[in-house]
């Protein structure tokens, strides 16, 4: 995983290994993952998702938003401070 945290935006790059590992992790797997073993880049601003690519191409509208939200939220939680302007759209709305 790589990230870029700017003043009002956040970008996350997930490798094929990152998505596979996340979808198959012990105790919390995503058995029908559409993202497992695929590269993914997602750009966010304060309003939400701005751009999404999967394997270097514009993502399909058929991609599961539930899965995308879950994987990005899980990985971003490790690096994005709760004081950042995009925290609510990337993590906050998916927190318990």
Secondary structure in CASP SS format (residue, H / E / C, confidence):
PFRMAT SS
TARGET T0000
AUTHOR 0000-0000-0000
METHOD secondary structure of the structure
MODEL  1
X C 1.00
X E 1.00
X E 1.00
X E 1.00
X E 1.00
X C 1.00
X C 1.00
X C 1.00
X E 1.00
X E 1.00
X E 1.00
X E 1.00
X E 1.00
X E 1.00
X C 1.00
X H 1.00
X H 1.00
X H 1.00
X H 1.00
X H 1.00
X H 1.00
X H 1.00
X H 1.00
X C 1.00
X C 1.00
X C 1.00
X C 1.00
X C 1.00
X C 1.00
X C 1.00
X C 1.00
X C 1.00
X C 1.00
X C 1.00
X C 1.00
X C 1.00
X C 1.00
X C 1.00
X C 1.00
X E 1.00
X E 1.00
X E 1.00
X E 1.00
X E 1.00
X E 1.00
X C 1.00
X C 1.00
X E 1.00
X E 1.00
X E 1.00
X E 1.00
X E 1.00
X E 1.00
X E 1.00
X C 1.00
X C 1.00
X E 1.00
X E 1.00
X C 1.00
X C 1.00
X C 1.00
X C 1.00
X C 1.00
X C 1.00
X H 1.00
X H 1.00
X H 1.00
X H 1.00
X H 1.00
X H 1.00
X H 1.00
X H 1.00
X H 1.00
X H 1.00
X H 1.00
X H 1.00
X C 1.00
X C 1.00
X C 1.00
X C 1.00
X C 1.00
X C 1.00
X C 1.00
X C 1.00
X C 1.00
X C 1.00
X H 1.00
X H 1.00
X H 1.00
X H 1.00
X C 1.00
X H 1.00
X H 1.00
X H 1.00
X C 1.00
X C 1.00
END
